[in-house]
Amino acid sequence: MKKSFSREQRMTIVYGILSIVLVLVLLQLWLLAATMNAYLGGDEAVVWPAALASLGCFALAAGLLRYIYTLDRR
């Protein structure tokens, strides 16, 4: 039997996850700006690695947000 988290514990987990998601979104914005700067400067080699890194950040953020929704259902 799993014991459910108290309200204070759930809120601490939610705030921590949302902080990580905020950092990931800021990382994606920086990655977009740096990639566009390199691409417009003529360096096309960074486009696909940056796209994969951004996709990884998106997947991680989506997984963390999905965990918040499942935490709320318990």
C-alpha positions in Angstrom: 0.0 0.0 0.0 1.3 3.4 -1.0 0.7 6.3 1.3 -0.6 9.4 -0.4 1.4 12.6 -0.1 0.0 15.4 2.1 -1.1 18.6 0.5 2.1 20.4 1.6 4.3 17.6 0.2 2.5 17.7 -3.2 2.8 21.5 -3.4 6.6 21.2 -2.8 6.9 18.6 -5.5 4.8 20.7 -7.9 6.8 23.9 -7.2 10.1 22.0 -7.8 8.9 20.5 -11.1 7.5 23.8 -12.3 10.9 25.4 -11.5 12.7 22.7 -13.6 10.2 23.2 -16.5 10.8 27.0 -16.3 14.6 26.4 -16.6 14.0 24.0 -19.6 11.8 26.6 -21.4 14.4 29.3 -20.9 17.1 26.9 -22.2 14.9 26.3 -25.3 14.6 30.0 -25.9 18.3 30.5 -25.5 18.9 27.5 -27.8 16.6 29.0 -30.4 18.3 32.4 -30.3 21.8 30.9 -30.5 20.7 28.6 -33.4 19.1 31.4 -35.3 22.2 33.5 -34.8 24.5 30.8 -36.1 22.2 29.9 -39.0 21.9 33.5 -40.2 25.7 33.7 -39.9 26.0 30.9 -42.4 26.7 28.0 -40.0 24.1 25.4 -41.0 25.7 22.5 -39.1 24.1 23.4 -35.8 20.5 23.3 -36.9 19.8 19.6 -36.5 21.7 19.1 -33.2 20.0 22.1 -31.8 16.6 20.7 -33.0 17.3 17.4 -31.3 18.4 19.1 -28.1 15.2 21.2 -28.1 13.1 18.1 -28.8 14.8 16.4 -25.8 14.0 19.5 -23.6 10.4 19.4 -24.8 10.1 15.7 -24.0 11.5 16.1 -20.5 9.2 19.1 -19.8 6.2 17.2 -21.1 7.0 14.2 -19.0 7.4 16.3 -15.9 4.1 18.0 -16.5 2.4 14.7 -17.1 3.8 13.5 -13.7 2.1 16.6 -12.1 -1.3 15.5 -13.6 -0.9 12.0 -12.3 0.1 13.3 -8.9 -3.1 15.3 -8.8 -5.2 12.3 -9.5 -3.9 10.3 -6.5 
